[in-house]
């Protein structure tokens, strides 16, 4: 690190100029990032996606639909209601260049009482969907006879993007001012407090500009708009806090050049190791081939890299130019010695009763994790959108009025080696339909058999051989058969989110058949997402645990300290998940009851595992420094805690404030993530850092440093420290 420190100090002016260029350049593209974000990120390559494309290509299923909800106004007759709806739908089709519309009538069960819905179908989403929707909205505003509300995938997606941007603004409005107050309490001066915030903003803006260039190569989820600022601000401010604190210590007795170089060699080394831990924690998500995990991993890794890079290049350049001016504009008197004395007393107290403190800490964590056993995970849907949005209100009304929530639709597309109307494939298809009907979970099967009311393939072929009947049945045949493909819809007697529905599609996917199976429908979508996460997450977990252990072992020359850190981290994270279940799933502390977002455990683990190691690296690095001088484990632990606890507590508080501010947002998964990260950091900074670390360091003694270096005489080392 000595050569690196010399090079960075020598290049400080050039680095500052380069950063100004980077900020201006990437800042321009950062402003454009929201325009290329879309969808909830739950997309992956697999049978579901292939089947959906087959339905579009072979069976005229539209790629996107807008649902139009109609509410009859007082005094309007039923006939006038239906007439107005039909006229509206035709105008909407013409004005939005839609491929077709489904017009509600009493016969097709799209009208119930004073409520009806129609569907506008679009075959190609060429990037003009927003403009098309706006044209439909102008029609809605003109209606006098009915109340019209729009919903459906494209509209909910756009509203989710809008809500995410509003959430980000709200979280920043809460988090940044409170973080500034914490920084003022930590440093006492406006200059020192403002720099970490500036570094955080620079990191976030630069990263968002970099991520903008990812969009031609991968679909970017709207949630990335919350993840980058959440990680970037918290991590950059933490790094800057550690760096500035060390610089302020060194500048008291050394020149600016010496202070910068020592800070880079000590705090800079900690930043590199802690950043590497966070980077690997996020990299573990890359194993899961679902867009949202890929997005968060890539965006998160980018912001971590830039946070480390800015902490090692931009921050030293600014501090080198400021020098002793870092202490200017002091508005609070901060006593370093008084704070260290209190933390030293607290650490000594804990280490006098290590067994008791360890038991108490473990009991608290174990009690907190009990609710984990009742955790119910679900893929975020329209319910993640705040109820104040019209699209959410309309979708809820549509679901409650027209959708049977106790059934689920599964689509089978059978692919034969020859034309499906040939004798052999048609016979096999009817055999398959019969088997499907015999399944205990299947409530109803819609197929060519039910459409034409035929019982066998022979009966169908005889019908098709009759020219008069064949002409009449052609529309029905075309709806279910296209060349080598046949469409069959099975309605299951269970909720589309149920485990039974997912088990059903797993079973039929693996069933032996003369056909190539293509299965679609929401149960298949959920089954693929759940299976991908459950199958691939362990690989990511193994990578994170192994890599983190090796990194910390190299950093601290210890076998036990990395192992202990990993175990404590897993325990505290599990306790966090238990608290999240208690808060959200059980609806405590005024929160609306909601299941835990499927992505949350992976996200929180990937983010917090690395962030928690951030503090572990800061703390153990200082303990390691003192132990290297004294060879006294107890002295090193007490002194390490005393000298770092204030800054680690401040860093943790800032992390809690920045991420916890998202608890006041409206998009449910974002709210859960903010609360989850804030809770995990709080547990780590209190129970783990204040109680478990000193207790276990005391209990393990010099064994903590096994695989470190040869022991030296403690007394001579103590004398060296005193001198």
ZABANU-703025 format. One record per residue: x, y, z of N, C-alpha, C, CB in turn. Coordinates in steps of 0.05 Angstrom, whole numbers, plus 5000, padded with zeros to 4 digits. Atoms other than C-alpha are relative to their C-alpha. Glycine has a CB too. Layout:
BEGIN
XYZXYZXYZXYZ ...
This chain:
BEGIN
501749765000500050005000501750255000498150005024 498349764999506050465009500450124972502749925012 499749905027507250524934497450124989501049784981 502649905009499850614921499550275012497749805008 500449754986499551164974501750234987500749975029 498249805013505551524942498950094973502849894997 501149945027502451474872497550175002499549744985 502549854998495651724894500550295009498249865020 499449734991498552314931501350174978501850005025 498649865021503052504873498150084977502349834988 501949955023497152474824497450155009499249744987 502449904988492152844869498650214982500650135027 501349795016490953444822498949884974502050224994 501050135024490353014760497549845005502249824988 502450164993485452554795497650175005500649845026 502349814995481153144817498850104974500950245017 501049905027480753404745498549774986502450104983 501350235013479052704719497249955012501849755003 502650054987473452634771498050214992500450005031 501949795009470453304750498949934973501450285000 500850085027470253054678498049765002502549924983 501850244996467152384701497350085010501349805019 502649924988461752724742498350144980500550195024 501549855020459653194686499049804978501750224987 500750185022459752644633497949805009502449854991 502050204991456152094672497550125012501449815020 502449874989451552594706497950044979500850265012 501949965022448452734638498449754995501550084974 501450265005446751994628498549905024502149794991 501550074976444651904700497150115000501450105026 502649885002438852374687498249854981500250294991 501550155020436751924629499349715009501549994974 500450284991436851274669497149925004501649955026 502850084996429451274691498649944974498650215015 501550045025427351304618500549724987500950214980 499450275012430550614603499349785020502949994991 500750204980427850264665497149914995500350105029 502750095003421749824662499649725011499250004970 500650274991418349204690500949965029501349804982 499350064972418948884758502549835001497849875015 497550155000425048484736499749705002501750095022 500450294998421847794742499749884972497549945018 499850125026423947564674502449815000500350224978 497850185002428246964658499649824975500349825025 500250195022429846494600499049735011502749974986 501150254991425745864607497549924984499450015030 502350105014419645464586497750205000499149745012 502249814998414745994610500250224978499950135028 499649785019417746544567499749894971502850135004 500250125027418346074506497149954993501649744999 502850065005411045864514498450264995498849855024 501449755005408646584519500550104972500950215021 499449925027412246734454498549824980503049994995 501550185017409046114422497150094998500249715010 502849915000402146364443499750254983499250065029 500249765017403647034409500349934971502250205009 499450065028406546724346498049824987502849884998 501750215012401846134336497050035005500949745010 502950004993395246304370498950285005499749845025 501049735001394447054362499450115028497450014984 500249874973395247214436501750255000501149805022 498749745002397147944444502350015020498050225006 497649974984403848154473499550175025502350124984 500749824978400848694517497050075000501750274999 502949944999393848854542499650235020498449755009 501049794982390649464573497249935008500250294987 502750064990384649314617498650275005500149835026 501649764996379249844614497649935019498950124973 502150064981374649844675497850224997501150005029 502249825003367750154666498149995024498449944974 501949994978363250384723497750174992501450125026 502449865009356150574706499250225019497649804997 500849774983353951264731497049985005500750264986 502950004993347151384764498350104977499650175026 501949915020341351444717500449894973500050295000 499450115026344551074659498849734998503149994995 501350265003340550494632502149794991497850014979 498250225008343649804619500750014971498849735008 499549995029342749874544501950234992497450034985 498349775005345950564544502949955009498950255013 497550084989351550294587501649834980499749845027 498750175019353149744537500750144974498349754995 499549855025352550204477502450195003497450164993 497849824995357250714508502749855001499650155027 497650164998362350174524501049914973499549755018 499350095027362149894453501250234984497649884986 499049775015363150584423502850085010498150245003 497449924988368850744472502249804990499850005031 498050205007372550084457500850034970498949725005 499449965028372050204382501750244995497450014983 498349755001374750914389502849955010498650235015 497450064988380350664434501749834981499649855027 498650175020382250134382501250174978498249784989 499249845023382550634326502250215008497650154988 498249784992386151184365502749905009498750165023 497550114989391450734397501449804981499549875027 498850195020392750304335500349725013502750104990 499950274987391049674376499349794979497949995023 500550225019390748994342497149915002501949765007 502850084997383848824371499150095027499649694996 501249934973379148964429498049785007498750285000 502150174990374848514472497850185012501149795021 502249824991368148874481498249845019498450114976 501650144980364348684544497050004993500450125027 502950025002357248424539499149815022499149884972 501050184979352748054587500549714994496950055004 499750285007353647414548502949905004499349964971 497350094996361247394554501050055029501950144981 499449984971360947524629502050225007500949735011 498249784994365048164624498550245012501550084974 501749804986359248564654498749875024497950124980 501450094976356848474725498850245014502049845019 501449774988351648964749500950264988500650015030 499249735010354349674743503050014993499450215021 497150015006361549444730500549824976501649895025 499250155023364649204665502950054994498250074975 497249965009371449114634500349924971502049855018 499350075027374249104564503149974999499050214980 497150035003381148914539500950104973500849705003 498849895025385349294487502649844996500450315002 497750175005390448834455502050144982499149744987 497949895017397149054426501949774993501650235015 498250225009401448584384502950075002499349934972 497249925000407848984384500450245019501150064971 499349784983410749414439502650124989500349925031 497749885014415449844397501150255014499350064971 499049764986416850354451498150235000502650094989 502049785001410650764437497649955018499150044971 502350074984406150444489499050235017500749765018 500849774983406251054535498350204984502550145011 501549815017403851494477497249894994501550064974 502650125006398350994460498150025024500449704991 501749994975395950964532499050295004501749915024 500949734996395751724535497750084981502450204995 502249955018391251734474497449885011500649884972 502450124988386551254509499050165024500649705009 500849834977386651694571498450244992502550095016 501649775010384152284531497149934995501350134975 502750095004378151874511498549965027500049744985 501250054973376951684584499050255012502049865019 500849754988376752404605497550124987502350204997 502349895015371452554552497349865007500549984971 502550164995366452024577498250145020500849725009 502049884982360052284609498249795013498350214986 501950204991355851654616501249805019498949864976 498650214983361051204650502550125011500649754983 497449944988367051254695502049804989499950005032 498150175013373150974660502750015015500450084970 497450024987379550724694501749804984499849925030 498250175016385550414659501949855019501650164980 498050164985389949854686501249804981498749875026 498650195016393949264662503050035001499050014971 497050004997401349094655501450254992501049784983 498549765008403949694615499550245018499350074971 500749774983400250194659501149975028497050055000 498950054973402149874725503050025000499149715010 497149975002409349834701500950295000500949864974 499449715001409450574685499650135028498450144979 500549884973406250754752502049915020497149925009 498050104982411250314788502650164997500549704996 497649845006416850704755499750285013500550034970 500649744988413551364776500249995031497250104992 500050034970412551104848502949965010498349765008 497250054992419850874851501650265001501449804982 498649745001422351564831499150185023499550144973 501149854977417751884883501149905026496949995000 498950124975420151394936502950095004499949704998 497249924998427451564920500250295010501349974972 500049724992426052314927499350025029498150174982 500949994972422352194993502249905019497449845003 497950114983427851755021502450185003500949734989 497749824999433352245002499350255017500850094972 500849764985429352825032500149955030497250094992 499950074972429152445098502849935008498149765006 497450124992435852085098502350194999500649774982 497749835003440752605074500250215022500050144972 499849804978439053165124500749875027497450155003 499450144974439152665183502849904999498049765004 497250095002445752375157501950235005500549874973 498349774995448653075157500150075029498950244984 500049964971446553165230501949815014497149985011 498350204988449952515248503050064995499349714989 497349935007456252725211501050255016500350064970 499349774983456253395248500649925029497850214999 499550104973455753025314502649855002497749835010 497550165000461552575293502550174997499949804977 497649845006466253115267499950285013500350034971 500249734988463653765297500250234981502050025020 499649785019465254165234498549964975502950024994 501650015025461354335171501649884977498950274993 498350095022467154205124500349695001502850135001 499550294997468753505151497449854996501249945027 502650145002461253325153499050014972498050135019 501149985027459753565083501449824979500250294990 498550165019465253175048498849724995502949985009 501250265004462252475060497550004983499549865026 502549975015455552705033500650064970498250225011 499349935027458853004972501149754985502150225000 498950245012462752354959497849804994502149875020 502350185004456251954967498450084976498350005025 501549905023452552384917501549964974499250305003 498350055024458352354867500049714992502950105006 500050295005458551594874497449914987500649855025 502750085010451051514862499650104972497850105019 500449885026450751994803501749864979500550305001 498250135019456851684770499149724993502949995011 500950285005454250974779497549994983499449865027 502550005015447351144752500750074970498050215011 499149945028450851444690501349754987501950235000 498750245011454950804682497949794994502149895021 502050215003448950344691498150064976498349985026 501649935023445150734637501049854975500150304995 498850135024449950404586499549705000502950074998 500650294999447749704609497449944985499749915029 502750065009440749784580499849884972498450255000 500350145026442249564508500549705002502050124980 499250284997444848904535498349845019502949995009 501750144980439948734591497750185008501649925025 502349854991433048934614500550105029497449825000 499449884974433749414673497450045015501550274996 502449994983428649354729499750285013500049795022 500449744988425449974759501150015029497050075001 499150004973427849754828503050085002499749725012 497249925000435049914808500250295008501349944972 500149714994433050644817500250045030497550134988 499949984971432450514892502549875011497649885012 497850154989438050014901502750154998500349734985 497449865004443850434873500350225021500250114972 499749804979442451044918500249895028497850204998 500050124974441050604978502849895008498049775002 497350114994447750234973502150224997500649774980 497949805006451750804943500450215021499550134974 499849794980450151344993501049885027497250135005 499250124974450750885054502949925000498249765006 497350115001457250555032502050224997500349804978 498149785005460651185006500450175025499150174977 499849844976459051575069501549855022497150085010 498550164981461551005112503050004995499049714999 497150005007468150965074501250285006500349934970 499049734995468951725077500350065030498250214986 499949964971467351725151502549885012497549895013 497750144990472751215166502650154991500149714990 497649885011477751555120500650285012499650044969 499649734989476652265146500749995029497450174996 499450034972476752035218503049945004498349785012 497150074998483651715208501750244992500649764983 498449775009486152325170500150225022498850124974 500149804979483952795226501849925024497150045010 498250104979487752355276502950064992499649705005 497249985008494152365235500950294996500449844974 499349725007493953105215500850165025497750144986 499449874975494653295289503150005005498649875023 497150034994501953055291501849984976500449765018 498450045024504152985219499350204978499549714989 500549825023504553375154497749894984502550034982 502350095017498853345104500849764983499150244982 499150225017502952895058500249745016502750074987 499750254983504652405114497349905009501850065024 502650084991497552415140498449864979498450255010 501450135022494652255072501049724994500250184974 498850265007499551695059499449795021503050034997 500650194979498451365127497049934999500750125028 502850055001490951435120499349814977498450264995 500450195022491151085052501049725007501550104975 498950264993495550535080498349855021502850035010 501650134978490950405140497050004993500450155027 502949995006483850645127499549924971498950295005 500350085028484850555052500049704997502150124983 499950305001486749825063497449885010502449905018 502650104990480449725105497850044980499350155026 502049955020476250045051500149794977500450294988 499750205021479049564999498949735008502949984992 500950264990477748945041497050005004501549925025 502849994995470849165063498450034974499350245019 501349985026468949374992499949744985501350214983 499850265013471248704967497949815012502849885003 502050174987466748355018497250074990500150035030 502649925010460648764995499749924971499650305004 500050075029462448644922499449714996502850084987 500450295002462747894932497249925009502149845016 502750054990456247904972498050044978499450175024 501849945022452848214912500549814976500350294991 499450185023456447774861498649735003503049964998 501450264995453147164894497349994986499749965029 502650005014446547394862500249934971498850285003 499850055029449347294792499449714993502950074991 500650285005448246544799497049974993500649835024 502950025004440646674798499450144974498450135024 500549905027438646764725497250124997500449784979 502449845002432847234738500850294998498149955026 499149735006433247944712500450185024498150134981 499849824977432048294778502549955017497549985018 497650074986437747924812502550094985500149705007 497849915017442348054753500350305001499649904971 499949714999440448784754501250115026497150114997 499049914974441548884828502949935004498249885023 497250084997448048494826501850184984500349714991 498349835017450848894767500050295010499049984971 500149724990448349564793501450035027497150085003 498749994973450549404864503049984998498949795017 497150035003457449164842501250254988500649754983 499049755013458249784799500250225021498250094977 500049784980456450254857502149945022497350035013 498050074980461049874905502850064989499949705008 497549945013466849914856500650304999500149884971 499749705002465750664845500350125028497750134985 499749904973464950774920502949965011498049865019 497250054992471750444933501950184985500749704996 498349845018474850804874500050295009499249974971 500249724991472251484897501350045027497150095000 498849974973474451354969503150004999499049775018 497150025002481551194946501350204981500849724990 498949805019482351734892498950285004499449914972 501249734997477452314898500350105028497149994992 499949924972477252334974502850095009499049785018 497349914993484852354985500850264986502049794994 499349765015485452884931498750255013499049984970 501349774987480353334966501350065027497049935004 498849964973483453215035502850124997500249735015 497349895004490453365007499950294995501449854977 500349715006488054034981499150155024498150044976 501049864977484254205044502050015023497449865010 498150024978489553975093498750065027502350204995 501149944973488354275162497350154999502050175016 502649875003482354655134497749815004499850134972 502150204995478554005145498550075026501249725001 501249934973477254275216498650275000502250005021 501349745002474354935191497049985005500650134973 502949974996467255185207499049805021498549954974 500950184978466754795272497650135014502349945020 502349904986459954875304499449845025497550004982 500350174976460354325356502849925011498349754994 497550094988465854155405499849705005500650155026 500050294998467353415398502449905015499949864972 497850104983471553075452500649724992499350025030 499250275008475252485423500849835025502450004981 499050154977478452285490497749915018502050175016 502250084983471952295528498449774988498150245004 501450225013468551855477501549745002499550074971 498450244998474251365476500049885028502950054991 500050094972474351335551497449855007500450245019 502650134995466951155554499949734986497750174991 500150265014467650615501502049805012500750044970 498050174987473950345536498849885025502650165007 501250104976470050285601497849794994498750245016 502150195007464249945566501249734991498250124977 498850245010468749445530501249845023502250074980 498950144977472349285596497849875016501650205018 502250114986465649175630499049744987497750205002 501050235014463248695576502049775002499650074970 498050225000469848305576500549885028502650114990 499850124973469448205652498049775003499550215021 502050214998463247765641499449894972497450115013 500350085028464347455572497949784996502649914989 501950225003460246825584497150105002500549785022 502749894996454147205611499150174976499950175025 500649835023454447715554499549844975502350204995 500450175023455047175502497349865001502349794997 502650154997449046785529497750204996499949875028 502149805003444747415534499650084971500650265018 500149935028446547615463498749794983502850074989 501150225016444946935435497149955006501649745007 502950034994438246895472498450214985499650035031 501449795014436147565442499749934970501450285003 500050065029438047345372498349764994502949954990 501650255005434846655378497050065003500949785020 502949934997428246955403499150154976499650175026 500849835024428247455345499649834975502150214995 500250165025429146905293497749805000502649864995 502150194999423346475316497950034978498650015028 502149975021418146785268500949914972499150284999 499050085027422646575208498549754990503049965001 501350255009419245895208497350044987499749815024 502649945012412646225187500250184976498250135021 499649815023415746645131498649894975502950044995 501350075025411446635068500950194979496850015003 498849835021414846885005498250014976502849894992 501649975024411347154944501350204981497150095007 499049825021413047494879498450265001499949874972 501549754999411248234883498350044974501950245003 501849965022405248394839498950295001497649795000 501249745000400548984830499650105029497350004986 500449924972399648984906502450155011499549755017 497749854991406649274912499650304994502549904986 500549725008403949914880498250135021498750024972 501749864980400950434929497150014990501150285005 502850005007393350434931499050274989498349935025 500849745010393151174913500050024969501850225012 499950005029394650994840497549884988502549854991 502450095013388650914795500249724989499150194978 499650275012391650304761499849785021502749994986 500250204979392149944828497149975009501750095025 502850014993384950134847498449844980498950285004 501550135021382349904780500649704999500650134973 499250285002386249254781498749855024503049975001 501250134977383649094851497049954995500450175026 502950025007376449224828499649784980498850264990 500150205021377548794766500349725012502150054978 499550264987380448224808497749915018502650015017 502150074980375048254862497349944986499650235019 502650035013369248294812500049774980499350254986 500150185023371247844754501849755002500750144976 498150224999376947374775499449825023502950115002 500250204979376046734813502749945012498749734989 497350034988381946744861500649725009500250195023 499650284992381046014877500649814977497649905016 499350175023382845774808502650114987497749994979 497649925014389045804764500049884973502649915016 500050095028389945744689502949924992499050214981 497550105011395545324659499749944971501149755016 500250045029396845324584502049794991500450274985 498350215012399644714548500050054970499049725007 499850005029402244784477501549744993501650264990 498950255008403444094448501350034973497949775000 498649985026408644064392500549724990502650165003 499650265013408443464345502150014978497349894990 498050005021413443244293498750034972501649735000 501549965025408043274239497550175006499249734987 502449844996401643664228498249885021498550044973 501550104977397243614289497349874991499450235019 502650125009391043434247500449734987498750194980 499650275010394342794223499049805022503049954994 501350194983391542164253501549945026499649744985 498550084976397141964301500350225020502849904991 499849794980398642634334497250085012501350254988 502649934990391142784339499049805021498050034977 500850214981389842114373501550045026500549724988 498349964976395642244421499150255016503050034993 500949754987392942944435497449955016499550224979 502550064985386042684455500649825024498049864981 499250164977389442164500501150185022502149794992 498949814981393242734533497850165014502050194986 502249844989386843144542498549835021498050094978 501450184982383542534575501649975026499649734987 498350024976389442454623499950265017503049944992 500149744986389243194640497450025015500350234980 502649984986381843154657499949825025497749934981 500150194978383142564703501750095024501049734990 498349904978388142964745498250125021502050214990 501849914978384943104813500050305004500949865026 499849724996387243824813498750164977502950095003 501149865024384243994744497050025003500749854974 502949944998377444324748498649994973499650275014 501149985027376344444674502250004979498250264998 498150005022379844334608498750134975501149714993 501049875025378744794547501949924978499850315003 498450105022381044494482498349984975501249725006 501550045024378944334411497749815005501849884978 502150204992374843764443497650145011501149805020 502249864988370644234485498850214982500950135027 500949795018370244774432498049904980502450144986 501750125021367044304381498349785011501749894978 501650214987363943824432500449734987497050085000 499450275011367443214404501549845021501850024974 498950184979369642614446502649864991498049805008 497750165009374942294402501350134975499249714994 498649905024380042434347498549924975502949915000 501450095023376042014299497650174994499049705004 502349835004369842434310500850274989498550045027 499049745010373843074298500949984971502350105018 499150035027377042814235497649974981501949764997 502450035017370242604208498750274995498149805013 501249735002367643304222501650174980499950135028 498349835017373543624187500049914971502950005010 500150115027372743174126497550094985500249705000 502549905012365743454115500450294993497649965020 499449735008366644094074498250215013499750024970 501849814989360444444101500650055030497149914997 499449994971361944284174502850125005499849735014 497249914997369444424165500150304998501749884978 500049715003368045134142498950145025498350094975 501249894976363745264203501949985024497349875006 498350054976368844974252502750124997500249705004 497349895004374945314222500950205021500250124972 499149814979375045904271500849865026497850205005 499450144975374845424330502649844998497749825009 497650165004380144974300502550185000499849854973 497749825002384745564285500750115028499350244982 499449894973384045794358501749805016497350055015 498650204984386845134384502149844985498049815010 498050155015390944834327501350174979498749754987 498549855020396345144284502449834991501050285010 497950175010400544674242500849785019502550174995 499050204982404744254289499350055029503149984997 500549914973401944594351497149985008501150285005 502850004989395744494394500050135027498949715002 500349854975393444944451497949875017499450294995 501950114981390144664513500250175026500549695006 500049854975388045064575498849835022498550274997 501050154976387344714643499550205022502049785009 500749834977383745084699500349835025497150124998 499450154975386344844767498250095022502950035007 501749944977382144804829501750085024498249765008 498349894979387145204870500950284993502549815004 499049725004390045904879502549994982500750135027 497750005018395046094825502750045014499750224980 497549974985400246254879500649765018499850255017 499850224981399345594915502349814993497449845002 497950215004404645054924498949774982501049895027 501350215016399644564893500250064970497149955008 499949925028399544964828502849974989499150294997 497250035009407144974825500849714997501950155020 499450295002407544234839498749884975498949855026 501550105024402444104783501750044975497350144997 498449945025406744444729502649855001500450304997 497550164998413044094756499449724991501150015029 500750285006409543424750499649964970497549915016 500750045029406843524679502450074982497750174993 497649945016413443834655501749764996501650235014 498350245001416943184670498649754990501249955027 501550245008411442724644500949914972497050074999 499250115025413442264588497750024980500949705003 502149955019409642414524501249994971498650275005 499049995028410242344448500350294990498149854981 499949725008409743104445502350145015497450155006 498349824986414643654462498150195015501950164981 501849834984411344024520500950295002499849885028 499549724994410944774526497850085020500050184974 502049944980407545004590500250305008500449825025 500149724992405345714607497950055021499550184975 501949934979400846094654501550085025498149765006 498749894977402146434720501249795019498050165016 498750204983403445794760502749914990498249755003 497550075012408945614711502150225004499749944970 498349774995411846314717501149995029498550274996 499150014972412046254793501849765005497649995019 498450244995414745544792502950044990498849764986 497349965011420645744748501650195017499950104971 498649804983422346354790500949885027498250255004 499450124974421945984856502249794998497449885012 498050215003425845384831502750114994499149804978 497449885007431245814801501450125025499650234979 498949884976432246184867500949785019498050195014 499350214980432045554911502349834990497649835005 497950175011436745174864502750154999499249904973 497549855005441845724850501050165024499650194977 499149844977441946124915502249875017497650075018 497950134985446045594952502850034988499449705003 497449965013451645674900501050285006499849954970 499249734993451746424912500850025029497750194994 499450004971451646314987502749875005497849845015 497450144996457545824982502350184991500049744984 498049825010461446324940500650235020499250124973 499749784981460146894989501449915025497250125006 498850104975461846495051502949934997498449765011 497250095004468146175023501850244994500149804977 498349775008470746814990500550195024498750154977 499749824977469347245051501949885021497250055013 498250124981472846745096502950034991499349705004 497249985010479046735052501050285002500249894971 499149724999479247495046500650095028497850184988 499549924972478647605121502349855012497449965017 497850154989483547055136502750124990499949704991 497649875010488647395091500450275013499950034969 499849734988487048085119501049995028497250134999 499450004971487747885192501949785009497449985016 498250224993492247275189498949845023502850105007 501350144978487246905232498149794988498550195019 501850215008483346255224497350045013501149725006 502449994985478146375278498350264996500649975029 501449745002476347115269498150004976501950234998 501950015023473447025198497749815005501549924975 502150204994469546405220498050115019501349745011 501749884980466846765280498350224988501650115024 501549785013464847365238497849904983501950184984 502050115018461146945187497749885016501249784982 502250124984457246555240498350215013501349815022 501649784988455247195277498350144980502050195014 501549875021453147505212497649854992501850054976 502350175008448746925192497950005022500949714995 501850004978445646915261498450265002501549955026 501349744999444147655261498150054977502050235002 501749975024441347635190497449835003501549924975 502450174996436647055208498150145020500949725010 501749864981434247455268498650244986501750115023 501249795015432948035220497649914985502050134981 502350115015428547605176497749935018500949744985 502150054980424747385238498550255007501149875025 501349754993423348105256498450114977502150215008 501549915023421148265185497449854997501749964974 502450165000416147695188498050115021500549705005 501749894978413547965254498850274993501750025026 500949735007413048675227498150004977502450174994 501649985024410348575157497949784997501850004976 501850215004407247895153497849995021501449734999 501950004978403847955221498850285004501349915025 501249744999402348695211500350155026497249984993 499649864975405348975275501050294996502049855018 499149715000407149705292498750164978503150014997 501549845018401749965246500549944970500650285004 499550075028404449635182497849834989502749864998 502150165013399549345132501149724996499250134973 499250285004399748585130500849954971497849815010 499150075027403748355070502149785002501250244985 498050225000407647725053502750124992499249784980 497349915005415147785047500749974970502149855018 499250025028417647944977502149784996501150284990 498350235005421047334947503050084999499249864975 497249925004427347734931501350105026500050224979 498949864976428148025001502249845014497750065019 497850154986432147465035502650014985499149725006 497550005017437047434977501250285000499449904972 499049725001437648194972501350085026497750194992 499049914974438448325046502549845007497849955021 497650154994443447755053502350114983499649704995 497949915018447447974992501150275007499150004972 499249734993447548705014501250015028497750194998 499249964972448048655089502349835009497649955019 497850174993452848075093502750154995500049744984 497649845007458048515058500250255017500050074971 500049754985455949155094500849955029497350144999 499350074973456548815162503049945002498449765010 497150055000463448565144501650264998500749824976 498949745001464849295130500950095028498050214988 499349924973464649445204501949805014497450025017 498250214989468048785222502950074991499249724990 497349935010473948995178501050255014499950044969 499149764987474149695208501049945028497850215001 499450064972474049425279502549825003497649875014 497850204997478648815271502650114990499249744986 497649885010483549225230501550155022499450184976 498749844979484749695289500949815023498050215011 499250194980484849115339502649864991497849795006 497750135011489848775293502550175002499449924970 497849814998494249395292501250005028499250284993 499149994972494549425368501249735009497650075019 498950264992495548675376502849954987498149774990 497450025013501248705326502250145017499950124972 498149854983504549205374500449885027499150295002 499950084971502748905442500149705004497650115013 500450294996501448155431498349945024502849875003 501950044978496148245485497250024989500550215023 502750015012489248025460498050185014499049725000 501949844984485448365517500450304995500249945030 499449725005489049035509499250084972503050055005 500649945028488249005433497050034996501149794982 502949995004480848875438498850255012498649755014 501049764987479449425488500850264985501150025029 499149775013483749935452498850034972503150004997 501350005027480949735384497250105001500149734988 502749924997473849815408499850305008498649835022 500149724990475350475444500650194977502150045022 499249815021478550785382498250004976502849944992 501750025024473550555330497050015006500649754986 502950034995466850485366498450254993499649945029 501549755007464851215358499650024970501550245011 500249965029466351225284498349784988502750014987 501650225010463250535272497050055007500949735012 502749944992457050735311498850224983499850085030 500949795017456551375271499449904972502150234999 500450115027457450985206497549834999502549834992 502450174999452150475227497550175001500249815024 502349834998447451035246499350134974500550225022 500449895027448351355178498849794982502650124989 501150225017447150685144497149955007501749755004 502750044991440850595186498250224990499849975031 501649775009438451295169499549994970501450265008 500249995030439851245094498149774991502749964987 501750225009436650555086497350005014501449735005 502549994985431450635140498050214990500550055029 501849795011428751255105498149874979501750224987 501750135019425950775053497649865013501649794983 502350114986421250515107497650194997500749965030 502249815003417151145094499150034971501050285010 500850005028416350985020497549844997502349904982 502750125005410150694987500249734986498450184984 499850265015412650114942500949795021502050024976 499750194978412149504989502749865000497949804999 497450144999418449114967502350195008500649884973 497949804994422649754972499950065030499750264983 500349954972419749905041501149765017497050045007 498950244986421349185064503049994999498849754989 497150015002428349235038501350215017500950044970 498949784983429749905072499949925030498550254996 500350084972426949645139501949775006497149935006 498350244996430748985131502950075003499749814977 497149924999437549305118500550165026500850164975 499749844976436549815174500049835025497850225002 500150184977434549275224502549835002497649814998 497650175000440448825204502450165009500549894972 497749844992445449395212499750075030500150264983 500449934972442349595279500849765018497050075005 499350244984442948875306503049964999498649754989 497150045003450048835279501650205016500850024971 498649794986452149505309499749995030499250274990 500650004971449149365378500749725012497150065005 499650274988448548625397502649874992497749824994 497650145010454148365353502550165007499949964970 497549844997459248935355500650075029499850254983 499649914973458149165427500349785020497850195008 500150224980456848505462501549754991497249935006 498950255009458747895421503050024993498549894977 497249985008465348135391501950015024500450254983 498149994977468748345457499849755017499450245017 500250254984465947735493501549774988497049935004 498750235013468347235442503050054997498749954973 497149945001475047595434501349935026500450304993 499050064973475947515509500249705004498350135022 500150294995473846785511502049854984497249904993 498150145018478246575453502950085005499350044971 497349914993484346975477501850004976501149815021 498049995021490646895436499349814977502749935011 500950185022487246335396498750154977498049795011 501049845021483946895358502050044977499150285011 497949935019490547025324501749774991501850215012 498550235010492646325309500350024970498649735008 499449965027495946315241500750294994497749904982 499349725003498247025253503050024996499150175024 497149995001505747095269501149885025501150294996 498750114976510646825319499650195024503049944996 500449834976509347065390502650135008498849835023 497749864988513947575420499550065029500750264984 500349944971515047765491498150235004502850065013 502149804997508948145513501050255015497749885016 499149774984512548575563501750194983501749915024 498449825017517548835513498350144979502249834985 501849875019511948965464498450235013498049804988 501449794986508149355517501850245004499049895028 498149784996514349765531500350164974502749905009 499749875026514949895457497650184994500249794977 502449845005507650135454500150255017497549835008 499849774982508850595514501950214989500749925028 498049825011515050885482499050144975502649864995 
